[in-house]
């Protein structure tokens, strides 16, 4: 979110912190500011307005996590989930 704000020409000044998207939305419903949330979170919340980002170029890194000794199903899921990301991974930052 900070990167998106800086790209728009300002730096955010967070005054509240939330551990979940649901909490972020609840804070906005209570009038405690604005937030950036995934599009999937824009379900029915009558007290807030969702607006898509003008330039939807924001990306986030995801990490797959398993136990130290995962079973066959977890191994297969991890391989399936990471294969497309590996194929489309952006070049590393220097």
C-alpha positions in Angstrom: 0.0 0.0 0.0 2.8 2.4 0.8 4.3 1.9 -2.6 1.0 2.7 -4.3 0.7 5.8 -2.2 4.2 7.0 -3.0 3.6 6.3 -6.7 0.6 8.6 -6.4 2.8 11.4 -4.9 2.1 11.1 -1.2 3.3 9.0 1.8 0.7 7.4 4.0 0.6 8.1 7.7 -0.9 5.1 9.4 -2.6 5.8 12.7 -4.3 2.5 13.1 -3.1 -1.1 12.4 -5.3 -4.1 11.5 -4.4 -7.8 11.3 -7.0 -8.7 8.7 -8.8 -7.3 5.7 -12.1 -7.6 7.6 -10.7 -5.4 10.4 -9.5 -2.9 7.9 -12.9 -2.7 6.3 -14.5 -2.4 9.8 -12.2 0.5 10.6 -13.3 2.3 7.4 -16.9 1.6 8.3 -16.3 3.3 11.7 -14.8 6.4 9.9 -11.2 5.7 10.9 -9.7 6.4 7.4 -9.2 4.6 4.1 -7.5 1.4 3.1 -6.4 -0.6 0.1 -7.8 -4.2 0.1 -7.9 -7.0 -2.5 -10.7 -6.8 -5.0 -12.1 -10.1 -3.7 -12.9 -8.3 -0.4 -15.3 -5.8 -2.1 -18.4 -7.9 -1.3 -21.5 -6.2 0.1 -20.6 -3.7 2.8 -23.3 -1.0 2.7 -21.4 1.5 4.9 -18.3 1.7 2.7 -17.6 2.4 -1.0 -15.2 0.3 -3.0 -13.4 1.8 -5.9 -11.0 -0.1 -8.2 -7.5 1.3 -8.5 -7.0 3.4 -11.6 -3.8 1.5 -12.6 -4.1 -2.0 -11.3 -0.4 -2.8 -11.5 0.1 -3.5 -7.8 1.6 -6.9 -7.1 2.4 -8.8 -3.9 4.7 -11.7 -3.2 3.1 -14.8 -1.9 4.8 -17.7 -0.1 3.7 -21.3 0.2 4.3 -22.7 3.6 4.2 -26.4 4.6 5.4 -28.6 7.4 9.1 -29.6 7.5 8.2 -33.0 6.2 5.1 -32.5 4.1 3.0 -35.4 2.8 2.5 -36.3 -0.8 -0.6 -34.1 -1.2 1.1 -31.0 0.2 4.1 -31.6 -2.0 1.8 -31.9 -5.1 -0.1 -28.8 -4.1 3.1 -26.8 -3.5 4.5 -27.9 -6.9 1.2 -27.0 -8.6 1.0 -23.6 -6.9 4.6 -22.5 -7.5 4.9 -23.7 -11.1 2.9 -20.8 -12.6 4.6 -18.3 -10.4 8.0 -19.6 -11.3 7.2 -19.4 -15.0 5.9 -15.8 -14.7 8.3 -14.5 -12.1 9.5 -11.0 -12.7 13.3 -10.4 -13.0 15.0 -10.0 -9.6 15.5 -6.4 -8.2 19.1 -5.3 -8.2 
